[in-house]
Amino acid sequence: MSQYGAPLGPPPGWYPDTVTGAPRYWDGARWGAYWLGPGQPNWPQPVVVAPSTTPAILAHLGYVIGGILLPLIIFLVTDASDRFTKIQAAEALNFQITVFIVYFGGIIVTIGLAVLTYGIALIVLFPLVFAAWVVGLIWTIKAAVAVSRREYWLYPVNIRMVHA
């Protein structure tokens, strides 16, 4: 250090040795060992950051907040390198399509039976539709929790038409 407290020399980091050209580490006060290569103690370890689970969670929560559009958009904009989000967005999209088919078919059957039974069928079928919605909500919550832990989730009932 100089008399004014300023460090002498370059900031800490890897620099080429003036004699051999091999990288050496300067800690700000003295030179360290030579850079020995991958797997050696002096080799700087890469920082691996796992992709965020937020898009996958949002894709599953599309059951409540976005219907088919939310998992579809997430599926289309997710890069192929993020396989976890791509697979989970495809699973959520397939579930939303399955739910749409079931609800659409249920509405047609309910209307047809309501006409034939003068509305009596509505007393039985509306609670069934509500129960199906609650089961879908429970599965969606379980999916969001599993995905937040980076666990793959497959819906128990799903027509898998879209593949990641």
N, C-alpha and C positions, 0 to 999 in steps of 0.2 A: 504494500500500500504506500501511497505517497504521503507526504507530511500533511496533506489537506484531507485525508480520508478517502480519496478517490482510488479505486483499484487500478493497479498497473496491469497492462496486458489486455487481451481480448476477454469478452464475457465467456462464462462457462459454456462448453460445447465440444463437439468433435472437430478436430483440425488435422490437416495432413502434416505428417512429420517432415521436417525440412531435409532430413537425410534419406529416409527410406520411402517417403511418400505415403506410408500406411497411416490410416487414421489413428489418432491418439486423443484421449479425452483430457481437456483442460478444465479443472474444477474452479478456476479463478485464482488459485494460489500456486498449484503445482500440476505437472503433467502426470497422467495416470498411465495405465498399461495400454499396449497396442490393441487395436480393434481386431479381435481374433476371428470373427465371422459368425454366421448364424448358429444359434444354440450355445454359444460361448458366453461366459459371464459378462463380458463387456458389450455384448451385442444389444443395442437398444430394442426392447420388446415392443412390438406393435400394439397399439390400443385397439381392441376389437369392441365395437359398440353394436349391440343388438338393435335391429330396427324397432321402432315404436309399435306397441300393440294397439294404440288408439284407433287406427283405421279398421282393424279387424273387429274391435269391440263395437265401433259405430255401425259396421256392416250388420252385425247380429242385432243391434238395437233398432235396426230399420223396421222391425216388426211393430215397434211402438211409435217411432218418430219419422219414418220416411217411406215405409212400404217397400215396394220393389225398387224404386229409384235409388235409394241410398246404397244398398249393396251392389246394384248395377254400376253406379258411378265409381264406387271404390274398386270394384273388379276391373273396370276399364282403365282407370288411371294408375293402378298399381303396377310398378315395374316388375318384370319377370324375376329379377334378382331377389325380391322379397317374397319367397315362396309361401311363407307362413300366412301373410296377409292375403295373398292371391287365393290360396286354398280355402281359407276361412270366408273370404268374400264370396267365392263360388258356392260354398255350402250354405251361407246365409241367403244368397240369391235363389238357389234351388228351393230352400224352405219357403221363401216368400212366394215363389211361383206355385208351389204345392198348396200353400194356404189360399192363394187366389183361386186356384182350380176348385178346391174343396168348398170355399165360400160361394163361388159362382154357381157351382152345381147344387149346393145346399139351398140357395135362394130359389133356383128353378124348381127343385123338388118341393120346397115349402109352399111356394105359390100354387103349384099344381095340386098339392094335397089340400091346401086351404080352400081352394075353389071346390074341390070334390066333397070336402067334409064340412063345408059352410063355416070355415074358420076354426074348427075344433083342433085340427092338426097343429095350428100355431101354438097352442098351449103346450104341446109336447116338443115341437121342433125348436122353438126359440131357446128354451133352456139348454138343449143339446148344442146349439150354435154358440151360446155363451160359454158352455163348458169347454168346447173346443178352443175358443179364444183364450180362456184361462190356462189351459194346458199349453198352448203355444207361447203364452207369456212366461210361464214357468220355465219352459225349455229355453226361451230366449235369455232369461236371466241366468240360468245355469251356463249357457253358452258364453255369455259376456264374462262371467266369473272365471270360467275355465281358460278363455282366451287371454284374460288379463294375467294369468299365470303362465302364459305361453304354452298351454296344453291344446292339442288339436281337439276340436269338438265336432261330432257328427250327430245330427238330429236323429232321434229314434225312428221317426216317420218322415221320409223325404223322397221325392222323385228327383233323382240326380240327372239333370239334363245338361247343365253347364259344368265343364271340367276345367280345372286350372292347368 
